[in-house]
């Protein structure tokens, strides 16, 4: 398996009691798949996985696989703070029938040693029972995955989702995977590095923004070889991402997406406790942005041609 294209890290629709909202989950899956995404990734950072009860996370795996019904690959987040917990999530993901699992370094106690990072992945990846995508997200794990560690486990994994903030890291990881002749995927998870990722030859993107704007991100992917079209689309992404720093909560980037999806009638804007959706007062702003994107994508310039 070589993941590619636009893989959306799905937000998790929740009820008022922090349970999986199954009907809204189905509506959201249909929305992003119809919008053209190439895969869905559940129980990731955008999915608030660390606040889900274990059985709810596992329910999310099975509900997603059942409803997607093979339309696109399903990636399941199995990250946790200890090896035993990750193994349980892997077993649940395998039983649910996901196509691949996604695992980061453990969080809370950062892994600052390359030897420990290698030991973590070398212990877990062979037990996955599924293709394994490793996940670099240093803002949440407190440490990045060294490129040398990625090179050492390259033959075991199907790729890396890189949500690091360093441009140089893109090139280091691609080199570690085998350069332009690599058989494993480099997926960029940092929307701010969109142009750099494409320039470096990324195999795809894992943009949280695609929860609300799947068509925008498919337009980006289709037009990635056209610099002028791509730049206009990238400018739109930059404008939208101003919303990520608009709210005080560390989950602010999830809040506005849930609020926008609520305005579209797809799902409630409920956040995992104790968070309260700070974006609830921005309905007019969000509608304006969604209309702006619709107008941009209505142009034949972006709908036709491309790769």
Secondary structure in CASP SS format (residue, H / E / C, confidence):
PFRMAT SS
TARGET T0000
AUTHOR 0000-0000-0000
METHOD secondary structure of the structure
MODEL  1
X C 1.00
X C 1.00
X C 1.00
X C 1.00
X E 1.00
X E 1.00
X E 1.00
X E 1.00
X E 1.00
X C 1.00
X C 1.00
X C 1.00
X C 1.00
X E 1.00
X C 1.00
X C 1.00
X C 1.00
X C 1.00
X C 1.00
X E 1.00
X C 1.00
X H 1.00
X H 1.00
X H 1.00
X H 1.00
X H 1.00
X H 1.00
X H 1.00
X H 1.00
X H 1.00
X H 1.00
X H 1.00
X H 1.00
X H 1.00
X C 1.00
X C 1.00
X C 1.00
X C 1.00
X E 1.00
X E 1.00
X E 1.00
X E 1.00
X C 1.00
X C 1.00
X C 1.00
X C 1.00
X C 1.00
X C 1.00
X H 1.00
X H 1.00
X H 1.00
X C 1.00
X C 1.00
X H 1.00
X H 1.00
X H 1.00
X H 1.00
X H 1.00
X H 1.00
X H 1.00
X H 1.00
X H 1.00
X H 1.00
X H 1.00
X H 1.00
X H 1.00
X H 1.00
X H 1.00
X C 1.00
X C 1.00
X C 1.00
X C 1.00
X E 1.00
X E 1.00
X E 1.00
X E 1.00
X E 1.00
X C 1.00
X C 1.00
X C 1.00
X C 1.00
X C 1.00
X H 1.00
X H 1.00
X H 1.00
X H 1.00
X H 1.00
X H 1.00
X H 1.00
X H 1.00
X H 1.00
X H 1.00
X H 1.00
X H 1.00
X H 1.00
X H 1.00
X C 1.00
X C 1.00
X C 1.00
X E 1.00
X E 1.00
X E 1.00
X E 1.00
X E 1.00
X C 1.00
X C 1.00
X C 1.00
X C 1.00
X C 1.00
X C 1.00
X C 1.00
X C 1.00
X C 1.00
X H 1.00
X H 1.00
X H 1.00
X H 1.00
X H 1.00
X H 1.00
X H 1.00
X H 1.00
X H 1.00
X H 1.00
X H 1.00
X H 1.00
X H 1.00
X H 1.00
X C 1.00
X C 1.00
X C 1.00
X E 1.00
X E 1.00
X E 1.00
X E 1.00
X E 1.00
X E 1.00
X C 1.00
X H 1.00
X H 1.00
X H 1.00
X H 1.00
X C 1.00
X C 1.00
X C 1.00
X C 1.00
X C 1.00
X H 1.00
X H 1.00
X H 1.00
X H 1.00
X H 1.00
X H 1.00
X H 1.00
X H 1.00
X H 1.00
X H 1.00
X C 1.00
X C 1.00
X E 1.00
X E 1.00
X E 1.00
X E 1.00
X C 1.00
X C 1.00
X C 1.00
X C 1.00
X H 1.00
X H 1.00
X H 1.00
X H 1.00
X H 1.00
X H 1.00
X H 1.00
X H 1.00
X H 1.00
X H 1.00
X C 1.00
X C 1.00
X H 1.00
X H 1.00
X H 1.00
X C 1.00
X C 1.00
X C 1.00
X E 1.00
X E 1.00
X E 1.00
X E 1.00
X C 1.00
X C 1.00
X H 1.00
X H 1.00
X H 1.00
X H 1.00
X H 1.00
X H 1.00
X H 1.00
X H 1.00
X H 1.00
X H 1.00
X C 1.00
X C 1.00
X C 1.00
X E 1.00
X E 1.00
X C 1.00
X C 1.00
X H 1.00
X H 1.00
X H 1.00
X H 1.00
X C 1.00
X C 1.00
X H 1.00
X H 1.00
X H 1.00
X H 1.00
X H 1.00
X H 1.00
X H 1.00
X H 1.00
X H 1.00
X C 1.00
X C 1.00
X C 1.00
X C 1.00
X H 1.00
X H 1.00
X H 1.00
X H 1.00
X H 1.00
X H 1.00
X H 1.00
X H 1.00
X H 1.00
X H 1.00
X H 1.00
X H 1.00
X H 1.00
X H 1.00
X H 1.00
X H 1.00
X H 1.00
X H 1.00
X H 1.00
X C 1.00
X C 1.00
X C 1.00
X C 1.00
X C 1.00
X C 1.00
X H 1.00
X H 1.00
X H 1.00
X H 1.00
X H 1.00
X H 1.00
X H 1.00
X H 1.00
X H 1.00
X H 1.00
X H 1.00
X H 1.00
X C 1.00
X C 1.00
X C 1.00
X C 1.00
X C 1.00
X C 1.00
X C 1.00
X C 1.00
X C 1.00
X C 1.00
X C 1.00
X C 1.00
X C 1.00
X C 1.00
X H 1.00
X H 1.00
X H 1.00
X H 1.00
X C 1.00
X H 1.00
X H 1.00
X H 1.00
X H 1.00
X H 1.00
X H 1.00
X H 1.00
X H 1.00
X H 1.00
X H 1.00
X H 1.00
X H 1.00
X H 1.00
X H 1.00
X H 1.00
X C 1.00
X C 1.00
X H 1.00
X H 1.00
X H 1.00
X H 1.00
X C 1.00
X C 1.00
X C 1.00
X C 1.00
END
